[in-house]
Amino acid sequence: MEEEKLFGALTTMSPVIYRDFYKLYYKERLKTFNAVAAVAAAALIIGGFAVYVKGLPVVWTVLMMWVGAFLLVYPRVAYKKPYKKARDIKQTTRFSFYETHVAEKTNSQETDYKYSDLMKILETNNYFFIFHTIESISIVDKENVKGGAEELAEFLKQKTTYKRIK
């Protein structure tokens, strides 16, 4: 007997979805780096001022401040390079959510994932990001969820590691 589909969704990738995905992905991947980089950047910038005040060569001041500024800026723009490579790729994925698993169909390839095997699901205002692994992620556009995005969110909270983020 075939299992009854509880929810369905369709996601057609667009540049906006790719941008939002890569921003979130790099924010998640670089969480620890961001914290360490902020502390190191502050130390370098303060050190740069101290070197300048002590009258040491200006090259050390500039170098320390440049590295500090780089550490502050890089984590916030790291997503841009992979985003630019991916933004023109057109792909449509159909999602079917069942009681025990989610099925994804892209072109002619269909893959089933048990909820217990999923790493986590992150929900934002516009999407569900389904992390199969840290390197394999599916995106469900909440706008195209048949059965209701709020209802799907409640269902997924019961099935796997789930987190709502801004």
C-alpha positions in Angstrom: 0.0 0.0 0.0 1.4 3.4 -1.0 1.9 6.0 1.7 -0.3 9.1 1.6 1.4 12.4 0.7 0.8 14.9 3.5 2.4 18.0 1.9 3.7 18.9 -1.5 6.0 21.7 -2.7 7.7 23.0 -5.8 10.9 25.0 -5.8 12.2 26.6 -9.0 15.6 28.0 -8.3 16.1 31.7 -9.0 18.9 34.1 -8.4 17.1 35.4 -5.3 16.8 31.9 -3.8 20.5 31.2 -4.6 21.5 34.5 -2.9 19.4 33.8 0.2 20.7 30.2 0.3 24.4 31.1 0.1 24.1 33.9 2.6 22.5 31.5 5.1 24.9 28.7 4.3 28.0 30.7 4.8 26.5 32.3 8.0 25.9 28.8 9.4 29.3 27.4 8.2 31.3 30.4 9.5 29.6 30.9 12.9 32.7 30.0 14.9 35.1 31.7 12.5 33.0 34.9 12.7 33.4 35.0 16.5 37.1 34.3 16.4 37.7 36.7 13.5 35.8 39.5 15.3 38.1 39.1 18.4 41.2 38.9 16.3 40.1 41.9 14.2 39.6 44.0 17.3 43.0 43.0 18.6 44.7 43.8 15.3 43.0 47.2 15.0 43.8 48.1 18.5 47.3 46.8 18.0 47.6 48.9 14.9 46.7 52.1 16.8 49.2 51.1 19.5 52.0 50.6 16.9 51.1 54.0 15.4 51.1 55.8 18.8 54.5 54.3 19.6 55.9 55.7 16.4 56.9 52.4 14.8 56.9 52.2 11.0 53.6 53.0 9.4 53.7 49.8 7.4 53.0 47.8 10.5 50.0 50.0 11.4 48.6 49.7 7.9 49.2 45.9 7.7 47.6 45.2 11.1 44.6 47.4 10.4 44.1 45.9 6.9 44.2 42.3 8.2 41.7 43.4 11.0 39.4 45.0 8.5 39.6 41.9 6.2 38.7 39.6 9.1 35.6 41.8 9.8 34.4 42.0 6.2 35.3 38.6 4.6 32.7 36.4 6.5 30.0 38.8 5.4 30.9 38.6 1.7 32.2 35.0 1.4 28.9 33.9 -0.2 29.2 36.1 -3.3 31.7 34.0 -5.3 29.7 30.7 -5.1 26.5 32.6 -5.6 27.7 34.2 -8.8 28.6 30.8 -10.2 25.3 29.2 -9.3 22.8 32.0 -9.9 22.0 31.2 -13.5 21.5 27.5 -13.0 17.8 26.6 -13.6 16.5 23.7 -11.6 13.0 22.7 -10.4 12.5 20.3 -7.5 9.2 18.7 -6.5 8.9 17.8 -2.8 6.5 15.2 -1.4 6.3 15.0 2.4 5.1 11.7 3.8 4.7 10.4 7.4 8.2 8.7 7.4 10.2 10.4 4.7 10.5 13.3 2.2 10.8 12.5 -1.6 12.5 14.9 -3.9 12.2 14.8 -7.7 14.5 16.8 -9.9 14.2 16.2 -13.6 14.0 12.4 -13.8 15.9 11.6 -10.5 13.9 10.9 -7.4 15.5 10.5 -4.0 13.8 9.6 -0.6 15.2 10.8 2.7 14.0 9.4 6.0 13.4 12.2 8.5 15.7 10.5 11.0 18.6 10.6 8.5 18.3 14.4 8.0 21.0 16.5 9.7 18.6 19.4 10.4 16.0 21.7 8.9 16.3 25.5 9.2 13.2 27.6 8.6 13.4 31.3 7.5 10.6 33.7 6.6 10.7 32.4 3.0 12.2 28.9 2.9 12.8 25.6 4.6 16.5 24.5 4.2 16.7 20.7 4.5 20.3 19.7 5.4 20.9 16.1 4.3 24.5 16.6 5.2 26.6 19.8 5.6 27.3 19.7 1.9 23.9 18.5 0.6 21.0 20.9 1.1 17.5 21.1 -0.4 15.5 24.3 -0.5 11.7 24.4 -0.1 10.1 27.7 -1.2 7.4 28.3 1.5 5.3 30.2 -1.1 4.7 27.0 -3.0 3.8 24.6 -0.2 0.5 22.7 -0.8 -1.1 22.0 2.5 0.3 25.2 4.2 3.8 26.3 5.2 2.8 26.7 8.9 1.4 23.2 9.0 4.4 21.8 7.3 6.7 23.6 9.8 4.7 22.0 12.7 4.9 18.6 11.1 8.7 18.9 10.5 9.4 20.0 14.1 8.1 16.6 15.3 10.1 14.6 12.7 13.7 16.0 12.8 16.1 18.5 14.3 14.4 21.8 13.5 15.2 25.4 14.0 13.5 28.7 13.1 15.9 31.5 12.3 15.7 35.0 11.0 
